Amino acid sequence: MWKKKEKKKEEKEEDLLKELCGDDAKLHDVLGRTLYLNPMTAISKKDLKILIEEAEKNINDRNYEEAMWKYRPVVDKAIFEAAQNPGERGRYIKVIQDLASKAVHATEKAKEKVEKKGLTDYASSIGRRIENYKFMSERIEDVINVASHFYNERLEELGARERREARRETRRDVEGEERMEEKRAAERREARSEKRKGMGRGERKEAEIEEKRIEEREEEGRKERREARRKELR
């Protein structure tokens, strides 16, 4: 059942990306590898500047394969931030194009090393990365436009899901608290019942009348608290 729900969710997001990309198969292919269903967990929490510095350090150290891997989360985060900050689109376009250019340089260098080792399949895979970065740089406006619509819808849906889960969690807490109240009330009734066993007939009768009054007050109090909690869940 869980797998079916996950599959339906993925199909829904795939339909959204297709709708946003239209007949542009290349744009769809590139963004299908770039955008995330849950950006809040997939996108790095590190500051973009720090991620850039980490990637550039690997280039300076001529550790190109590591730099190639480092640039992936940098570009992904830059696209996400561009999507969330439409007022700074011009600045982010320049940032992403610069990052794509540096990523191409690092990836080309990594590809050369891989080819020397005779790893043709890996080299071919790296080559596709280079093509994607170049495409992304050339079509940066379209990339950001689609990313903006995609991430806005995803974040709205994720926010709604979190609110639903929060309500469910609160409801579970309320129901648990109500069960505890019922349990405590039953324990008090049992204690009063045990106490009556040692009483005489007349005294027991008075105790039963008093217990009825106590139970009515307790039930009224539980009802008021239950109503107050239910209102909070609406």
ZAMARGU-4260 file (C-alpha; in steps of 0.2 Angstrom, whole numbers, plus 5000, padded with zeros to 4 digits):
<rodrens>
0) 5000/5000/5000 | 5014/5012/5005 | 5023/5008/4989 | 5008/5012/4978 | 5006/5029/4987
5) 5024/5033/4984 | 5022/5028/4965 | 5007/5039/4963 | 5016/5053/4971 | 5031/5051/4960
10) 5019/5050/4945 | 5010/5066/4950 | 5027/5076/4951 | 5032/5068/4935 | 5016/5075/4927
15) 5019/5092/4934 | 5037/5093/4927 | 5030/5087/4910 | 5017/5100/4911 | 5029/5114/4915
20) 5042/5108/4901 | 5029/5105/4888 | 5037/5097/4872 | 5054/5102/4877 | 5062/5085/4880
25) 5079/5091/4884 | 5073/5103/4897 | 5063/5090/4905 | 5077/5078/4905 | 5090/5090/4913
30) 5077/5096/4926 | 5072/5078/4930 | 5090/5076/4936 | 5091/5093/4945 | 5074/5096/4954
35) 5070/5087/4970 | 5053/5081/4976 | 5057/5087/4994 | 5070/5101/4992 | 5069/5104/5011
40) 5078/5088/5014 | 5088/5086/4998 | 5095/5103/4996 | 5111/5106/5006 | 5108/5117/5022
45) 5125/5125/5020 | 5127/5143/5015 | 5129/5144/4996 | 5145/5154/4998 | 5153/5140/5009
50) 5148/5127/4996 | 5156/5137/4982 | 5172/5139/4992 | 5173/5120/4995 | 5171/5116/4977
55) 5184/5129/4972 | 5196/5122/4984 | 5196/5106/4975 | 5199/5114/4959 | 5214/5124/4966
60) 5220/5107/4973 | 5218/5100/4956 | 5206/5087/4963 | 5195/5088/4949 | 5184/5072/4951
65) 5180/5078/4969 | 5176/5096/4962 | 5165/5088/4950 | 5154/5080/4964 | 5155/5096/4974
70) 5148/5107/4961 | 5132/5096/4959 | 5124/5102/4976 | 5131/5120/4973 | 5121/5122/4957
75) 5106/5113/4964 | 5106/5125/4979 | 5108/5140/4968 | 5094/5135/4957 | 5083/5132/4972
80) 5087/5149/4979 | 5084/5158/4963 | 5067/5150/4962 | 5063/5156/4980 | 5070/5174/4977
85) 5062/5181/4961 | 5067/5198/4965 | 5086/5193/4963 | 5084/5183/4948 | 5097/5193/4938
90) 5110/5190/4951 | 5106/5172/4952 | 5107/5170/4933 | 5125/5176/4933 | 5129/5165/4949
95) 5122/5149/4941 | 5130/5153/4924 | 5147/5155/4932 | 5145/5140/4943 | 5140/5130/4927
100) 5155/5136/4918 | 5167/5131/4933 | 5158/5114/4934 | 5161/5111/4916 | 5179/5115/4918
105) 5181/5103/4933 | 5171/5089/4924 | 5181/5090/4908 | 5197/5088/4918 | 5189/5074/4928
110) 5184/5066/4911 | 5201/5067/4904 | 5208/5057/4919 | 5195/5044/4918 | 5198/5042/4900
115) 5216/5039/4903 | 5211/5025/4915 | 5201/5017/4901 | 5185/5019/4910 | 5174/5023/4894
120) 5157/5020/4902 | 5161/5032/4917 | 5169/5044/4904 | 5153/5044/4894 | 5142/5047/4910
125) 5153/5062/4914 | 5152/5068/4897 | 5133/5069/4899 | 5136/5080/4914 | 5146/5092/4904
130) 5132/5093/4891 | 5119/5096/4904 | 5128/5110/4912 | 5131/5119/4896 | 5112/5117/4892
135) 5108/5124/4909 | 5119/5139/4906 | 5111/5142/4889 | 5093/5140/4895 | 5095/5147/4912
140) 5079/5158/4911 | 5069/5143/4906 | 5077/5133/4920 | 5073/5145/4933 | 5055/5148/4927
145) 5051/5129/4928 | 5061/5127/4944 | 5051/5142/4952 | 5034/5134/4947 | 5039/5117/4952
150) 5047/5121/4969 | 5032/5133/4974 | 5020/5119/4971 | 5030/5106/4980 | 5033/5118/4995
155) 5015/5122/4996 | 5010/5103/4996 | 5024/5099/5008 | 5018/5113/5020 | 5000/5106/5019
160) 5006/5089/5022 | 5015/5095/5038 | 5000/5104/5044 | 4989/5088/5042 | 5002/5078/5051
165) 5003/5091/5065 | 4984/5090/5067 | 4985/5071/5067 | 4998/5071/5080 | 4988/5084/5091
170) 4973/5073/5089 | 4982/5058/5094 | 4989/5067/5109 | 4971/5073/5114 | 4964/5056/5112
175) 4978/5049/5123 | 4975/5062/5136 | 4956/5058/5136 | 4960/5039/5138 | 4971/5044/5153
180) 4957/5054/5161 | 4945/5040/5159 | 4957/5028/5167 | 4960/5040/5181 | 4941/5042/5184
185) 4939/5023/5184 | 4953/5021/5197 | 4944/5034/5208 | 4928/5025/5206 | 4936/5009/5211
190) 4944/5017/5226 | 4928/5024/5232 | 4919/5007/5229 | 4932/4998/5240 | 4930/5012/5253
195) 4911/5009/5254 | 4913/4990/5257 | 4918/4994/5276 | 4903/5006/5278 | 4886/5002/5286
200) 4871/5002/5276 | 4865/5020/5279 | 4883/5027/5278 | 4885/5018/5261 | 4869/5025/5254
205) 4875/5043/5258 | 4892/5038/5250 | 4884/5032/5234 | 4874/5048/5233 | 4889/5059/5235
210) 4899/5048/5223 | 4885/5051/5210 | 4887/5070/5212 | 4906/5068/5211 | 4905/5058/5195
215) 4893/5070/5187 | 4905/5085/5191 | 4920/5075/5184 | 4910/5070/5168 | 4905/5088/5166
220) 4923/5094/5168 | 4929/5080/5156 | 4916/5086/5143 | 4921/5104/5144 | 4940/5100/5142
225) 4935/5088/5128 | 4926/5102/5119 | 4940/5114/5122 | 4952/5102/5114 | 4941/5098/5099
230) 4939/5117/5095 | 4958/5118/5095 | 4959/5104/5081 | 4946/5113/5070
</rodrens>
